[in-house]
Amino acid sequence: MKRVTKVLIASGELLIAASLALMVTGLAMNDPTSTLGSLMSYETARRVHTIASYLFIPLFYVHTAAGLLVIANRTERLKTEKARRTLVGAWTVLTVLLVVAGFTAFGTGRLALGSVQATAVLTLEEVAKHSSENDCWVVVENRVYNVTSLIDTHPGGRDAILKYCGTNATEVFFLEHNQNDYEALQAYYIGTINGPIVNQGNGTEKG
């Protein structure tokens, strides 16, 4: 039981670390202009957030399973090996069902995003050629998006997109949009920029 207690403590500490990572990266993504947002790019925050999310699930499972075994050891009716196996087995089944339900609920959206991933490597000069309402590309961080079909349906109006066609719109995008908007933008992704990018608003480079 000492081994189980050690697992309980270790998994609890790792859960705290994962939770902090989720909180910090979540705040950075929700407000890229904040202090946290200035310390890491949106893309970096999103990747760390995703990794922490996937680590959180098994850590939570292990931590809870260890906790159940500790409780079982202190409960007379659950001290038998069979009772403990049944308890952990039931928790395992419940966890699997919850994970499956979660992926079923959000899987469609994630698959949709994954289906638009492109391998094209582009330059800012190439992007600049697509600067009209009939052919509009924009750059956000180092990713290129063809937002031509978005112009007429953009909640902020046509002009909000048209004046940035063919340019690096990273700064203005993150000033006006949140995490959900960024995720929605991925449906228009067509490639990445090769090399460092200069933000038009402040003249600084982003690698």
C-alpha positions in Angstrom: 0.0 0.0 0.0 3.0 2.3 0.5 3.6 2.0 -3.3 0.1 3.0 -4.0 0.4 6.0 -1.7 3.6 7.1 -3.5 1.7 6.9 -6.8 -1.1 8.9 -5.4 1.2 11.7 -4.3 3.3 11.7 -7.5 0.3 11.7 -9.8 -1.2 14.5 -7.7 1.9 16.7 -8.1 1.9 16.0 -11.8 -1.8 16.9 -12.0 -1.0 20.2 -10.4 1.7 20.9 -12.9 -0.6 19.9 -15.8 -3.4 22.1 -14.4 -1.0 25.1 -14.1 0.1 24.6 -17.7 -3.5 24.4 -18.9 -4.3 27.6 -17.0 -1.3 29.6 -18.1 -1.5 28.6 -21.8 -5.3 29.1 -21.8 -4.9 32.7 -20.5 -2.2 33.3 -23.1 -4.4 32.1 -25.9 -7.5 34.0 -24.8 -5.6 37.3 -24.6 -2.5 37.3 -26.8 -1.9 41.0 -25.9 -1.5 40.2 -22.2 1.8 39.7 -20.4 1.4 36.0 -20.7 0.5 36.3 -24.3 3.7 38.3 -25.0 5.8 35.6 -23.5 4.8 32.9 -25.9 3.3 32.8 -29.4 -0.3 31.6 -29.8 0.9 28.6 -31.7 3.3 27.6 -28.9 0.6 28.1 -26.2 -1.8 26.0 -28.2 0.7 23.2 -28.6 1.6 23.2 -24.9 -2.1 23.4 -24.0 -2.9 20.4 -26.2 -0.1 18.3 -24.7 -1.1 19.2 -21.1 -4.7 18.3 -22.0 -3.7 14.8 -23.2 -1.5 14.3 -20.1 -4.2 15.4 -17.8 -6.5 12.5 -18.7 -4.2 9.6 -17.8 -2.8 11.4 -14.8 -6.4 12.0 -13.5 -7.2 8.3 -14.1 -4.1 7.1 -12.2 -4.5 9.5 -9.4 -8.2 8.6 -8.8 -7.5 4.9 -9.1 -4.7 5.2 -6.5 -7.1 7.1 -4.3 -9.8 4.5 -4.6 -7.3 1.8 -3.6 -6.3 3.8 -0.5 -9.9 4.2 0.5 -10.6 0.5 -0.2 -7.7 -0.4 2.1 -9.3 1.5 4.9 -12.8 0.1 4.3 -13.4 -3.4 5.8 -15.7 -4.6 3.0 -13.3 -3.5 0.3 -10.1 -4.9 1.7 -10.2 -8.1 -0.4 -8.3 -8.4 -3.6 -11.5 -9.1 -5.6 -13.2 -6.0 -4.2 -10.3 -3.8 -5.1 -10.0 -5.2 -8.6 -13.7 -4.7 -9.1 -13.5 -1.1 -7.9 -10.6 -0.2 -10.1 -12.2 -2.1 -13.0 -15.4 -0.1 -12.7 -13.4 3.1 -12.6 -11.5 2.1 -15.7 -14.7 1.3 -17.6 -16.2 4.7 -16.5 -13.1 6.6 -17.6 -13.0 4.9 -21.0 -16.7 5.7 -21.5 -16.2 9.3 -20.6 -13.2 9.7 -22.9 -15.0 8.0 -25.8 -18.0 10.3 -25.2 -15.7 13.3 -25.2 -14.0 12.4 -28.4 -17.3 11.6 -30.0 -18.7 15.0 -29.1 -15.7 16.9 -30.4 -14.2 14.5 -32.8 -16.1 15.8 -35.8 -14.7 19.3 -35.4 -11.2 18.1 -34.8 -11.3 15.9 -37.9 -12.5 18.8 -39.9 -9.5 20.9 -38.9 -7.2 18.0 -39.5 -8.5 17.5 -43.0 -7.4 21.0 -44.1 -3.7 20.6 -43.2 -1.5 21.5 -46.1 2.2 20.9 -46.8 2.7 24.0 -49.0 5.7 26.2 -48.0 5.0 29.7 -49.2 6.8 33.1 -49.1 5.4 36.5 -48.2 6.0 37.6 -51.8 3.7 34.8 -53.0 1.0 35.8 -50.4 1.2 39.4 -51.6 0.0 38.3 -55.0 -3.3 37.3 -53.5 -4.6 40.6 -52.5 -8.1 41.0 -54.0 -11.6 40.3 -52.9 -11.7 37.4 -55.4 -8.4 36.0 -54.2 -7.5 36.9 -50.6 -4.7 35.3 -48.6 -3.6 36.4 -45.2 -0.8 35.4 -42.8 -1.4 34.8 -39.1 1.9 34.0 -37.3 3.7 31.7 -39.8 0.5 30.2 -41.3 -1.2 31.2 -44.5 -5.0 31.2 -44.9 -7.1 31.6 -48.0 -10.0 33.6 -46.6 -11.6 34.6 -49.9 -14.8 32.7 -49.1 -14.9 34.3 -45.6 -15.1 37.9 -46.9 -18.9 38.1 -47.4 -19.7 36.2 -44.1 -17.2 37.8 -41.8 -19.0 39.2 -38.7 -16.8 42.3 -38.7 -17.7 43.2 -42.3 -15.9 42.8 -45.7 -13.5 45.7 -45.2 -12.1 44.1 -42.0 -10.6 41.4 -44.2 -10.1 43.2 -47.5 -7.6 45.7 -46.2 -5.3 42.9 -45.1 -5.5 40.7 -48.2 -2.0 39.7 -49.2 -0.4 40.8 -45.9 0.7 39.6 -42.5 -2.4 40.2 -40.3 -1.0 38.6 -37.2 -1.1 41.6 -34.9 -4.5 42.9 -35.9 -6.0 39.4 -35.8 -5.0 38.7 -32.2 -6.1 42.2 -31.1 -9.6 41.6 -32.5 -10.1 37.8 -32.1 -10.0 35.1 -29.4 -9.1 31.4 -29.2 -12.4 30.2 -30.8 -11.9 32.5 -33.8 -8.3 31.2 -34.2 -9.6 27.6 -34.2 -12.3 28.5 -36.7 -9.6 30.1 -39.0 -7.8 26.8 -39.3 -10.5 25.6 -41.8 -8.9 28.1 -44.3 -5.3 27.0 -43.8 -3.3 26.4 -47.0 0.3 26.4 -46.0 3.2 27.9 -44.0 5.6 30.7 -44.5 9.3 29.8 -45.1 11.5 32.0 -42.9 11.0 34.8 -40.3 8.1 37.1 -40.5 8.1 40.8 -39.8 5.0 42.1 -38.1 3.7 45.1 -40.0 2.5 46.8 -36.9 5.7 47.0 -35.0 8.5 45.8 -37.3 9.6 43.0 -35.1 10.4 39.6 -36.4 8.7 36.3 -35.5 10.5 33.0 -36.3 
